[in-house]
């Protein structure tokens, strides 16, 4: 989570949010400490018991019209109580404005006021995305992230086990690279989004060959800037006398930034085509998302076969029983 100031928000999103500063420039040195915003509503009517002053305050048409309906003295008293709680800033949507006395009050109490030409719905939507992105939980891990059939596959494992080589084979088969070696993961509304931990291009280190530029070598269509992570595949050396998942009835999960992701522990050995297995794992995950689970289907059919065989044996036993034939 990084620190954000009102000045930085204004500089970053001045154009996107169609913002103009109403108050004096020195008012925009305040800090924003939460990704949430607020429409004051009842606070403007004087009820401040559950008011959240640490949030950005958005005044839409309803708030502006209500304030304009009040006598100026009452309006200023209500806003004074609001501003005295040291809110980070006020953004007024739809290019609406309040009387000049409000600007003087805000300057006096050091509260920045912005005007936006966007509609209230557009402004709220864009501010929400921006703040959630800025304040998202994040971490960086040693891994490779690829886009396989539209699914974000995070390939992990010990250094030198073959993550980059597997990704390179997948790229040559028509899939895309998001990042290699260092992957930055962010929790955006309980969705883990991954991107390269480096900002200078899609490079890969292939042992014995050196560093290659995937974008230059395979084309722009073989790289992605970021991707939602849907599945993690952990590469691990094959070991004798070790129990590995064979049917897939037991779902394994790993937690990143408070979100659980399905994980496959894939043992590898010389001669095993890991990239094909990753493709199969991706397609199987897509089928699961569509409601079909091959392991459950296989298990159900095995039980049906056992039931049929048991019933058949009972019928045979009944036919061969001499007591039944004498009677």
C-alpha positions as CSV (number, residue, x, y, z in Angstrom):
1,X,0.0,0.0,0.0
2,X,1.5,3.3,-1.0
3,X,0.9,6.8,0.3
4,X,-1.2,9.1,-1.8
5,X,-1.6,12.9,-1.6
6,X,-4.4,15.1,-3.0
7,X,-1.7,16.8,-5.1
8,X,-0.6,13.5,-6.6
9,X,-4.2,12.6,-7.4
10,X,-4.7,15.9,-9.1
11,X,-1.5,15.6,-11.1
12,X,-2.2,12.0,-12.1
13,X,-5.9,12.2,-12.9
14,X,-6.5,15.9,-13.8
15,X,-7.3,15.0,-17.4
16,X,-9.0,11.7,-16.8
17,X,-11.3,13.1,-14.1
18,X,-11.8,16.5,-15.9
19,X,-10.7,18.2,-12.7
20,X,-10.2,21.9,-12.0
21,X,-9.0,23.3,-8.6
22,X,-11.5,25.7,-7.1
23,X,-9.5,26.6,-3.9
24,X,-6.0,27.9,-3.6
25,X,-3.1,25.6,-4.6
26,X,-1.6,25.4,-1.1
27,X,-4.7,23.5,0.0
28,X,-3.8,20.3,-1.9
29,X,-1.0,19.0,0.4
30,X,-3.3,16.7,2.3
31,X,-2.9,12.9,2.4
32,X,-5.4,10.3,1.3
33,X,-5.2,7.3,3.5
34,X,-8.1,5.0,2.4
35,X,-9.3,3.7,-1.0
36,X,-12.9,4.5,-0.1
37,X,-14.9,7.7,-0.9
38,X,-18.1,9.1,0.6
39,X,-21.1,11.1,-0.4
40,X,-21.9,13.1,2.7
41,X,-25.7,13.0,2.5
42,X,-26.9,13.2,6.1
43,X,-23.7,14.9,7.2
44,X,-24.8,18.0,5.3
45,X,-28.1,17.9,7.2
46,X,-26.0,18.1,10.5
47,X,-25.9,14.4,11.5
48,X,-22.2,13.5,11.8
49,X,-22.3,10.4,14.2
50,X,-21.3,7.9,11.5
51,X,-19.5,10.3,9.2
52,X,-16.1,9.1,7.8
53,X,-13.9,12.2,7.5
54,X,-10.8,10.3,6.2
55,X,-12.5,9.7,2.9
56,X,-12.7,11.8,-0.3
57,X,-16.1,13.6,-0.2
58,X,-18.1,13.6,-3.5
59,X,-20.8,16.2,-4.0
60,X,-23.3,15.2,-6.7
61,X,-26.3,17.1,-7.9
62,X,-28.4,16.0,-4.9
63,X,-25.8,17.4,-2.4
64,X,-25.4,20.7,-4.4
65,X,-29.1,21.3,-4.8
66,X,-29.7,20.6,-1.1
67,X,-27.0,23.1,-0.1
68,X,-28.3,25.7,-2.5
69,X,-31.8,25.3,-0.9
70,X,-30.5,26.3,2.5
71,X,-30.1,29.9,3.7
72,X,-26.4,30.9,3.1
73,X,-25.7,31.2,6.9
74,X,-27.1,27.6,7.5
75,X,-25.2,26.2,4.5
76,X,-21.9,27.7,5.8
77,X,-22.5,26.4,9.3
78,X,-23.1,22.9,8.0
79,X,-20.0,23.0,5.7
80,X,-17.9,24.5,8.5
81,X,-18.7,21.5,10.7
82,X,-17.8,19.2,7.9
83,X,-14.6,21.0,7.0
84,X,-13.4,21.2,10.6
85,X,-13.2,17.4,10.6
86,X,-10.1,17.8,8.2
87,X,-11.5,15.8,5.2
88,X,-8.9,15.2,2.5
89,X,-10.8,17.0,-0.3
90,X,-14.2,17.7,-1.9
91,X,-15.0,16.9,-5.6
92,X,-18.1,18.4,-7.1
93,X,-19.4,16.5,-10.2
94,X,-21.2,17.7,-13.4
95,X,-19.3,21.0,-13.3
96,X,-21.7,22.3,-10.6
97,X,-20.7,25.1,-8.4
98,X,-21.3,26.5,-4.9
99,X,-21.4,30.2,-3.8
100,X,-18.0,32.0,-3.5
101,X,-18.4,32.1,0.2
102,X,-17.9,28.3,0.3
103,X,-14.6,28.8,-1.5
104,X,-13.5,31.4,1.1
105,X,-14.5,29.0,3.9
106,X,-12.6,26.1,2.4
107,X,-9.4,28.2,1.9
108,X,-9.7,29.4,5.5
109,X,-9.9,25.8,6.8
110,X,-7.4,24.5,4.3
111,X,-9.8,22.1,2.5
112,X,-9.3,21.6,-1.2
113,X,-12.3,21.7,-3.5
114,X,-12.3,20.4,-7.1
115,X,-14.8,20.6,-9.8
116,X,-15.2,17.8,-12.3
117,X,-17.1,17.9,-15.6
118,X,-17.9,14.2,-15.4
119,X,-21.3,12.9,-14.3
120,X,-21.5,11.7,-10.7
121,X,-21.7,8.0,-11.9
122,X,-18.7,8.4,-14.1
123,X,-16.7,10.2,-11.5
124,X,-17.5,7.6,-8.8
125,X,-16.6,4.7,-11.1
126,X,-13.3,6.2,-12.2
127,X,-12.2,7.3,-8.7
128,X,-13.1,3.9,-7.3
129,X,-10.9,2.1,-9.9
130,X,-8.0,4.5,-9.3
131,X,-8.1,4.3,-5.5
132,X,-8.5,0.6,-5.5
133,X,-5.4,0.3,-7.8
134,X,-3.3,2.7,-5.7
135,X,-4.2,1.1,-2.3
136,X,-4.2,-2.6,-3.5
137,X,-2.4,-5.1,-1.4
138,X,0.6,-6.4,-3.3
139,X,3.7,-8.6,-3.2
140,X,6.4,-9.7,-5.5
141,X,7.4,-13.4,-5.9
142,X,9.9,-15.4,-7.9
143,X,7.8,-17.0,-10.7
144,X,6.8,-16.8,-14.3
145,X,3.3,-15.7,-15.5
146,X,1.9,-16.8,-18.9
147,X,-1.5,-16.4,-20.6
148,X,-2.6,-19.9,-21.8
149,X,-5.9,-20.1,-23.6
150,X,-7.0,-16.9,-21.9
151,X,-6.1,-18.2,-18.5
152,X,-3.5,-16.6,-16.3
153,X,-1.1,-19.4,-15.2
154,X,1.5,-18.7,-12.5
155,X,4.4,-21.1,-12.8
156,X,6.4,-21.5,-9.7
157,X,9.2,-23.7,-8.4
158,X,12.8,-23.7,-7.3
159,X,15.4,-21.7,-9.3
160,X,16.7,-23.7,-12.3
161,X,13.8,-26.1,-12.4
162,X,12.7,-25.0,-15.8
163,X,10.0,-22.3,-15.4
164,X,11.4,-20.0,-18.1
165,X,12.0,-22.9,-20.5
166,X,8.4,-24.1,-20.0
167,X,7.2,-20.5,-20.7
168,X,9.3,-20.2,-23.8
169,X,7.9,-23.5,-25.2
170,X,4.3,-22.2,-24.5
171,X,5.1,-18.9,-26.2
172,X,6.4,-20.8,-29.3
173,X,3.1,-22.8,-29.2
174,X,1.1,-19.5,-29.6
175,X,0.6,-18.4,-25.9
176,X,1.7,-15.2,-24.3
177,X,4.2,-14.1,-21.7
178,X,3.2,-11.6,-18.9
179,X,6.4,-11.7,-17.0
180,X,9.4,-13.9,-16.1
181,X,11.5,-14.3,-13.0
182,X,9.8,-11.6,-10.9
183,X,6.0,-11.2,-10.8
184,X,4.2,-8.4,-9.0
185,X,0.9,-9.6,-7.6
186,X,-1.9,-7.2,-6.6
187,X,-5.3,-7.8,-4.9
188,X,-7.9,-5.8,-6.8
189,X,-11.4,-6.5,-5.5
190,X,-10.4,-10.0,-4.5
191,X,-8.9,-10.8,-7.9
192,X,-5.2,-11.4,-8.1
193,X,-3.7,-9.5,-11.0
194,X,-0.1,-10.2,-12.0
195,X,2.4,-8.3,-14.0
196,X,6.1,-8.2,-14.5
197,X,8.1,-7.0,-11.6
198,X,10.3,-5.1,-14.0
199,X,9.2,-2.2,-16.2
200,X,11.8,-2.4,-19.0
201,X,10.4,-5.0,-21.3
202,X,9.6,-8.7,-21.7
203,X,13.0,-10.3,-21.3
204,X,13.7,-13.9,-20.4
205,X,16.9,-15.5,-19.2
206,X,17.4,-18.9,-20.8
207,X,20.3,-20.9,-19.2
208,X,22.9,-21.7,-21.9
209,X,21.6,-19.1,-24.3
210,X,21.4,-15.9,-22.3
211,X,18.8,-13.1,-22.2
212,X,16.2,-13.0,-25.0
213,X,13.6,-10.3,-25.8
214,X,10.3,-12.1,-26.3
215,X,8.5,-9.1,-27.8
216,X,11.2,-8.6,-30.4
217,X,11.6,-12.2,-31.1
218,X,8.0,-13.4,-31.3
219,X,6.0,-10.2,-31.8
220,X,3.8,-7.9,-29.8
221,X,0.9,-10.5,-29.9
222,X,3.0,-12.8,-27.7
223,X,3.2,-10.5,-24.7
224,X,0.7,-9.1,-22.2
225,X,1.1,-6.2,-19.8
226,X,-0.9,-7.8,-17.0
227,X,-3.2,-10.8,-16.4
228,X,-5.6,-12.1,-13.8
229,X,-4.1,-15.1,-12.2
230,X,-6.4,-18.1,-12.3
231,X,-4.2,-21.1,-11.6
232,X,-0.8,-21.8,-10.0
233,X,1.4,-24.7,-11.2
234,X,4.2,-25.6,-8.9
235,X,7.0,-27.4,-10.7
236,X,8.8,-29.9,-8.5
237,X,11.5,-32.6,-9.1
238,X,10.1,-36.2,-9.5
239,X,10.9,-38.3,-6.5
240,X,10.5,-42.0,-6.1
241,X,8.2,-43.3,-3.4
242,X,6.3,-40.0,-3.3
243,X,2.5,-39.9,-3.5
244,X,1.3,-37.6,-6.3
245,X,-2.3,-36.7,-7.3
246,X,-3.6,-39.1,-9.8
247,X,-7.3,-38.5,-10.3
248,X,-7.8,-34.9,-9.2
249,X,-10.7,-35.3,-6.8
250,X,-8.8,-33.4,-4.0
251,X,-8.6,-29.7,-4.9
252,X,-5.5,-28.0,-3.6
253,X,-5.4,-24.3,-3.0
254,X,-2.8,-21.7,-2.1
255,X,-3.4,-18.3,-0.6
256,X,-2.0,-15.0,-2.0
257,X,-2.9,-11.7,-0.5
258,X,-6.0,-13.2,1.2
259,X,-7.3,-14.8,-2.0
260,X,-7.3,-18.6,-2.6
261,X,-6.1,-19.9,-5.9
262,X,-6.2,-23.5,-7.2
263,X,-2.7,-25.0,-7.4
264,X,-1.3,-28.1,-9.1
265,X,1.9,-29.7,-7.9
266,X,3.5,-31.0,-11.1
267,X,6.4,-33.4,-10.7
268,X,8.8,-33.2,-13.7
269,X,11.4,-35.5,-15.0
270,X,13.6,-35.7,-18.1
271,X,11.6,-36.3,-21.2
272,X,8.3,-35.0,-19.8
273,X,6.6,-32.4,-22.0
274,X,5.8,-29.9,-19.3
275,X,4.3,-27.3,-21.7
276,X,1.7,-29.7,-23.0
277,X,0.7,-30.7,-19.5
278,X,0.3,-27.0,-18.6
279,X,-2.0,-26.6,-21.6
280,X,-4.0,-29.6,-20.5
281,X,-4.2,-28.2,-17.0
282,X,-5.4,-24.8,-18.4
283,X,-8.1,-26.5,-20.5
284,X,-9.2,-28.6,-17.6
285,X,-9.5,-25.5,-15.4
286,X,-11.6,-23.8,-18.1
287,X,-13.9,-26.9,-18.1
288,X,-14.2,-26.7,-14.4
289,X,-15.2,-23.1,-14.6
290,X,-17.9,-24.1,-17.1
291,X,-19.3,-26.7,-14.7
292,X,-17.6,-29.9,-15.9
293,X,-15.2,-31.8,-13.6
294,X,-13.5,-34.8,-15.3
295,X,-12.4,-36.3,-12.0
296,X,-15.9,-36.2,-10.6
297,X,-17.3,-37.6,-13.9
298,X,-14.7,-40.4,-13.9
299,X,-15.4,-41.2,-10.2
300,X,-19.2,-41.3,-10.8
301,X,-18.8,-43.7,-13.7
302,X,-16.5,-45.9,-11.7
303,X,-19.1,-46.1,-8.9
304,X,-21.9,-46.8,-11.5
305,X,-19.8,-49.7,-12.9
306,X,-19.2,-51.1,-9.5
307,X,-22.9,-50.9,-8.7
308,X,-23.7,-52.7,-12.0
309,X,-21.1,-55.4,-11.4
310,X,-22.5,-55.9,-7.8
311,X,-26.0,-56.2,-9.1
312,X,-25.0,-58.6,-11.9
313,X,-23.2,-60.8,-9.4
314,X,-26.3,-60.9,-7.1
315,X,-28.5,-61.9,-10.0
316,X,-26.0,-64.6,-11.0
317,X,-25.9,-65.9,-7.4
318,X,-29.7,-66.0,-7.3
319,X,-29.9,-68.0,-10.6
320,X,-27.3,-70.5,-9.5
321,X,-28.7,-71.0,-6.0
322,X,-30.2,-74.6,-5.9
323,X,-32.7,-73.7,-3.2
324,X,-34.2,-71.1,-5.5
325,X,-34.4,-73.5,-8.4
326,X,-36.1,-76.3,-6.3
327,X,-38.7,-73.9,-5.0
